[in-house]
């Protein structure tokens, strides 16, 4: 029976398999097999047939789901007796090997296997997150281009500001996601490392050939070896990863919050996908069309940010290591990935099916009866010889009068003699037209979309080297 929501409710089955107990054990077995192979290549006393046998047995176990499940159960049986999870795996593997069993885990400590296996698991998990994030950037670039010219009111402090375009919103988000992709590429280089350094990192059990064994193990696993470590790979790497996933989640939080706000009944400029044929918005109010996916994104972002504190606490382990990081990492690593996976899938779904109500957008643009064009008038007054500060005060007075009297800004402005002296009526109407005060917003949105596409191509080439797979 599932207890934690990531077991059944949040995240994809694809990513759940990556963090499954079976996959973790499979990765640990791969590390053990690579170690015996490296030992056979470096030391004469480890026969080649031992490495061949261990590799064959590991392939038999990991190549069949049912066989892997049986092996996991055997590990649990042994662990129940000896109270040590890694040694239980070592014993379970060794008992299936006539020759190779004598060399399984030789020269290694538990976290050599655990942390190196973590890197293999994280590589698979990062590949999935990378693919989702790449798709999100593509969707945002498409939307930035599609709505580059659609004028809408900008809002600061929750109040109407000067006009912008809907495409600008998507462009800003697209560039933020590209930055996350670059951060992910850099972080992956620091996280996807392994070690085979022994009890406290000195490689004493392997002697002078320890570095050679570690290097060869990592070559076989397609990982980079650490430069130096103690009993564990240092947890600043994991803290950076957890923080990055939370940072990505905060961007999704921002997107979700904007959709939620713009979907408010009295605004209704956009709306996340809703199936009017079957979807239920409320158990008691049949008319409701709630932004539940965006709300879920915003809710889960809070968990991601809270996990950063735990990851930071795991950095200062005592001496050559203690065990205080272990239990919490079993929780926060799969949780961070699966919750972000859920958030990415929801956000992509919302954006791909986003409904845009252009009529409402244009209506809201004029909701303040032209007050949001005060800046435009001020700038034009300066161009015609009035000092900037004087122009600001003049327009401010006119805007406050229009506000208090509930009148159109243009109507009040046209009553001002100094303004009439400088503008003809049609000329003033053009100055106060919000759809003509967009600056270079359309160009910026299109340029951002195009740059995003170019960046995605470059990032994908680099990520194929880091992860072994691209976005396709």
MODAUR-V741846 format. One record per residue. N is the residue number from 1. NEAR is the number of other ideal C-beta (glycine too) atoms within 8 Angstrom. Layout:
# MODAUR-V741846
n->N near->NEAR
n->N near->NEAR
This chain:
# MODAUR-V741846
n->1 near->2
n->2 near->7
n->3 near->4
n->4 near->6
n->5 near->7
n->6 near->12
n->7 near->8
n->8 near->5
n->9 near->6
n->10 near->9
n->11 near->10
n->12 near->10
n->13 near->5
n->14 near->7
n->15 near->13
n->16 near->12
n->17 near->8
n->18 near->12
n->19 near->13
n->20 near->8
n->21 near->6
n->22 near->10
n->23 near->12
n->24 near->11
n->25 near->13
n->26 near->11
n->27 near->12
n->28 near->13
n->29 near->13
n->30 near->13
n->31 near->16
n->32 near->16
n->33 near->12
n->34 near->11
n->35 near->18
n->36 near->17
n->37 near->13
n->38 near->13
n->39 near->14
n->40 near->13
n->41 near->7
n->42 near->10
n->43 near->7
n->44 near->3
n->45 near->3
n->46 near->12
n->47 near->7
n->48 near->6
n->49 near->8
n->50 near->15
n->51 near->17
n->52 near->9
n->53 near->12
n->54 near->18
n->55 near->11
n->56 near->8
n->57 near->12
n->58 near->13
n->59 near->8
n->60 near->9
n->61 near->14
n->62 near->10
n->63 near->6
n->64 near->8
n->65 near->6
n->66 near->6
n->67 near->10
n->68 near->13
n->69 near->9
n->70 near->8
n->71 near->11
n->72 near->11
n->73 near->8
n->74 near->9
n->75 near->13
n->76 near->9
n->77 near->8
n->78 near->12
n->79 near->11
n->80 near->6
n->81 near->6
n->82 near->8
n->83 near->5
n->84 near->8
n->85 near->8
n->86 near->10
n->87 near->10
n->88 near->13
n->89 near->14
n->90 near->11
n->91 near->10
n->92 near->12
n->93 near->16
n->94 near->11
n->95 near->7
n->96 near->8
n->97 near->13
n->98 near->5
n->99 near->9
n->100 near->16
n->101 near->12
n->102 near->7
n->103 near->12
n->104 near->14
n->105 near->8
n->106 near->10
n->107 near->12
n->108 near->11
n->109 near->8
n->110 near->10
n->111 near->11
n->112 near->15
n->113 near->15
n->114 near->10
n->115 near->12
n->116 near->16
n->117 near->13
n->118 near->11
n->119 near->15
n->120 near->13
n->121 near->13
n->122 near->12
n->123 near->13
n->124 near->10
n->125 near->12
n->126 near->13
n->127 near->11
n->128 near->13
n->129 near->15
n->130 near->13
n->131 near->9
n->132 near->12
n->133 near->14
n->134 near->13
n->135 near->10
n->136 near->13
n->137 near->14
n->138 near->11
n->139 near->11
n->140 near->15
n->141 near->16
n->142 near->9
n->143 near->12
n->144 near->18
n->145 near->11
n->146 near->7
n->147 near->13
n->148 near->16
n->149 near->7
n->150 near->11
n->151 near->12
n->152 near->13
n->153 near->13
n->154 near->9
n->155 near->8
n->156 near->6
n->157 near->4
n->158 near->4
n->159 near->6
n->160 near->9
n->161 near->8
n->162 near->10
n->163 near->13
n->164 near->12
n->165 near->15
n->166 near->11
n->167 near->18
n->168 near->13
n->169 near->9
n->170 near->14
n->171 near->15
n->172 near->9
n->173 near->12
n->174 near->15
n->175 near->11
n->176 near->9
n->177 near->13
n->178 near->13
n->179 near->8
n->180 near->13
n->181 near->16
n->182 near->10
n->183 near->10
n->184 near->15
n->185 near->12
n->186 near->8
n->187 near->11
n->188 near->13
n->189 near->9
n->190 near->9
n->191 near->13
n->192 near->13
n->193 near->13
n->194 near->17
n->195 near->14
n->196 near->18
n->197 near->15
n->198 near->15
n->199 near->8
n->200 near->7
n->201 near->12
n->202 near->7
n->203 near->14
n->204 near->8
n->205 near->10
n->206 near->10
n->207 near->7
n->208 near->3
n->209 near->9
n->210 near->15
n->211 near->7
n->212 near->8
n->213 near->16
n->214 near->14
n->215 near->9
n->216 near->12
n->217 near->16
n->218 near->15
n->219 near->7
n->220 near->9
n->221 near->13
n->222 near->6
n->223 near->12
n->224 near->8
n->225 near->12
n->226 near->10
n->227 near->3
n->228 near->5
n->229 near->10
n->230 near->9
n->231 near->11
n->232 near->11
n->233 near->13
n->234 near->7
n->235 near->12
n->236 near->7
n->237 near->11
n->238 near->12
n->239 near->13
n->240 near->11
n->241 near->12
n->242 near->15
n->243 near->11
n->244 near->12
n->245 near->13
n->246 near->14
n->247 near->10
n->248 near->14
n->249 near->15
n->250 near->11
n->251 near->12
n->252 near->14
n->253 near->11
n->254 near->9
n->255 near->13
n->256 near->18
n->257 near->10
n->258 near->9
n->259 near->14
n->260 near->12
n->261 near->8
n->262 near->10
n->263 near->13
n->264 near->8
n->265 near->4
n->266 near->4
n->267 near->10
n->268 near->10
n->269 near->11
n->270 near->10
n->271 near->11
n->272 near->13
n->273 near->10
n->274 near->9
n->275 near->6
n->276 near->4
n->277 near->4
n->278 near->4
n->279 near->7
n->280 near->6
n->281 near->10
n->282 near->9
n->283 near->3
n->284 near->3
n->285 near->6
n->286 near->6
n->287 near->6
n->288 near->7
n->289 near->6
n->290 near->7
n->291 near->11
n->292 near->6
n->293 near->12
n->294 near->16
n->295 near->11
n->296 near->11
n->297 near->15
n->298 near->12
n->299 near->8
n->300 near->14
n->301 near->15
n->302 near->8
n->303 near->10
n->304 near->16
n->305 near->10
n->306 near->8
n->307 near->13
n->308 near->12
n->309 near->7
n->310 near->11
n->311 near->15
n->312 near->9
n->313 near->8
n->314 near->13
n->315 near->10
n->316 near->4
n->317 near->11
n->318 near->6
n->319 near->6
n->320 near->6
n->321 near->10
n->322 near->7
n->323 near->6
n->324 near->9
n->325 near->11
n->326 near->7
n->327 near->8
n->328 near->11
n->329 near->10
n->330 near->7
n->331 near->8
n->332 near->11
n->333 near->13
n->334 near->10
n->335 near->12
n->336 near->13
n->337 near->15
n->338 near->15
n->339 near->15
n->340 near->15
n->341 near->15
n->342 near->13
n->343 near->15
n->344 near->14
n->345 near->10
n->346 near->13
n->347 near->13
n->348 near->12
n->349 near->10
n->350 near->14
n->351 near->12
n->352 near->7
n->353 near->8
n->354 near->12
n->355 near->9
n->356 near->10
n->357 near->10
n->358 near->7
n->359 near->6
n->360 near->10
n->361 near->15
n->362 near->11
n->363 near->8
n->364 near->11
n->365 near->13
n->366 near->9
n->367 near->8
n->368 near->8
n->369 near->10
n->370 near->12
n->371 near->11
n->372 near->12
n->373 near->14
n->374 near->12
n->375 near->7
n->376 near->11
n->377 near->13
n->378 near->13
n->379 near->9
n->380 near->10
n->381 near->13
n->382 near->11
n->383 near->6
n->384 near->7
n->385 near->5
n->386 near->11
n->387 near->6
n->388 near->8
n->389 near->6
n->390 near->8
n->391 near->13
n->392 near->9
n->393 near->8
n->394 near->13
n->395 near->12
n->396 near->9
n->397 near->8
n->398 near->14
n->399 near->11
n->400 near->8
n->401 near->10
n->402 near->17
n->403 near->8
n->404 near->6
n->405 near->7
n->406 near->6
n->407 near->9
n->408 near->8
n->409 near->16
n->410 near->10
n->411 near->9
n->412 near->13
n->413 near->13
n->414 near->10
n->415 near->5
n->416 near->10
n->417 near->5
n->418 near->8
n->419 near->13
n->420 near->8
n->421 near->5
n->422 near->9
n->423 near->9
n->424 near->5
n->425 near->7
n->426 near->6
n->427 near->8
n->428 near->13
n->429 near->9
n->430 near->8
n->431 near->11
n->432 near->13
n->433 near->9
n->434 near->14
n->435 near->9
n->436 near->6
n->437 near->10
n->438 near->11
n->439 near->4
n->440 near->6
n->441 near->12
n->442 near->11
n->443 near->8
n->444 near->10
n->445 near->17
n->446 near->12
n->447 near->8
n->448 near->14
n->449 near->15
n->450 near->9
n->451 near->9
n->452 near->16
n->453 near->10
n->454 near->8
n->455 near->11
n->456 near->15
n->457 near->8
n->458 near->8
n->459 near->13
n->460 near->12
n->461 near->9
n->462 near->9
n->463 near->16
n->464 near->10
n->465 near->5
n->466 near->10
n->467 near->12
n->468 near->7
n->469 near->6
n->470 near->8
n->471 near->9
n->472 near->3
